[in-house]
């Protein structure tokens, strides 16, 4: 792979389709990608429904830990900010977006950002 690759997952992103997915297996994708234009956002307590784009009752079609629901708005804001900067940096060469990706704002204790 030579194209920029952004991986996003959560520490509670478990198997929902019977494919034996675990948070560790999902995060391991980053490690096997070739060095270069790759990054991973690992959100603490984000589950599979965090990434479904749904909110409220629609996000609760699967059983969820309370913390995942409580952090959903913050997780969505981070995903929006980081993916927007990622695409800006890699699709249109936005130097400011690339600079923001060096240390994404608002991440703090909510997750881990890795590049490589």
For each residue, the residues with C-beta under 8 A, 3 or more apart:
1: 5 33 34
2: 34 36
3: 37
4: 37 38 86 90
5: 1 33 37 38 39
6: 38 39 40 41 82 83 86
7: 26 27 29 30 33 38 39 40 41
8: 40 41 43 51 79 82 83
9: 13 23 26 27 40 41 42 43 46 51
10: 13 23 42 43 44 45 46 47 48 50 51 68 75
11: 23 42 43 44 45 46
12: 23 45 46 47 48 65 68
13: 9 10 21 23 26 46 47 48 50 51
14: 21 22 23 47 48
15: 18 19 20 21 22
16: 21 48 62
17: 21
18: 15
19: 15
20: 15 25
21: 13 14 15 16 17 25 26
22: 14 15 25 26
23: 9 10 11 12 13 14 26 27
24: 27 28
25: 20 21 22 28
26: 7 9 13 21 22 23 29
27: 7 9 23 24 30 31 40 42
28: 24 25 31 32
29: 7 26 32 33 40
30: 7 27 33 38 39 40 114 116
31: 27 28
32: 28 29
33: 1 5 7 29 30 38
34: 1 2 38
35: 38 116
36: 2 116
37: 3 4 5 90
38: 4 5 6 7 30 33 34 35 115 116
39: 5 6 7 30 86 101 113 114 115 116
40: 6 7 8 9 27 29 30 112 113 114
41: 6 7 8 9 78 79 82 104 111 112 113
42: 9 10 11 27 111 112 113 114
43: 8 9 10 11 46 50 71 75 78 79 110 111
44: 10 11 71 109 110 111 112
45: 10 11 12 65 67 68 71
46: 9 10 11 12 13 43 50 51 68 71 75 111
47: 10 12 13 14 50 62 64 65 68
48: 10 12 13 14 16 51 52 62
49: 52 54 59 60 61 62 64 68 72
50: 10 13 43 46 47 59 68 71 72 75 76
51: 8 9 10 13 46 48 79
52: 48 49 58 59
53:
54: 49 58 59 61
55: 58 59 72 73 76
56: 59 60
57: 60
58: 52 54 55 61
59: 49 50 52 54 55 56 64 69 72
60: 49 56 57 64 69
61: 49 54 58
62: 16 47 48 49
63:
64: 47 49 59 60 68 69
65: 12 45 47 68 69
66: 69 70
67: 45 70 71
68: 10 12 45 46 47 49 50 64 65 71 72
69: 59 60 64 65 66 72
70: 66 67
71: 43 44 45 46 50 67 68 74 75 110
72: 49 50 55 59 68 69 75 76
73: 55 76 77
74: 71 77 78 106 110
75: 10 43 46 50 71 72 78 79 110
76: 50 55 72 73 79 80
77: 73 74 80 81 106
78: 41 43 74 75 81 82 104 106 107 110 111
79: 8 41 43 51 75 76 82 83
80: 76 77 83 84
81: 77 78 84 85 104 105 106
82: 6 8 41 78 79 85 86 101 104 113
83: 6 8 79 80 86 87
84: 80 81 87 88 97
85: 81 82 88 89 94 97 98 100 101 104
86: 4 6 39 82 83 89 90 97 101
87: 83 84 90 91 92
88: 84 85 91 92 94 97
89: 85 86 93 94 95 97 98 101
90: 4 37 86 87
91: 87 88
92: 87 88
93: 89 98
94: 85 88 89 97 98
95: 89 98 99
96: 99 100
97: 84 85 86 88 89 94 100 101
98: 85 89 93 94 95 101 102
99: 95 96 102
100: 85 96 97 103 104 105
101: 39 82 85 86 89 97 98 104 115
102: 98 99
103: 100 113
104: 41 78 81 82 85 100 101 107 113
105: 81 100
106: 74 77 78 81 110
107: 78 104 110 111 112 113
108:
109: 44
110: 43 44 71 74 75 78 106 107
111: 41 42 43 44 46 78 107
112: 40 41 42 44 107
113: 39 40 41 42 82 103 104 107
114: 30 39 40 42
115: 38 39 101
116: 30 35 36 38 39
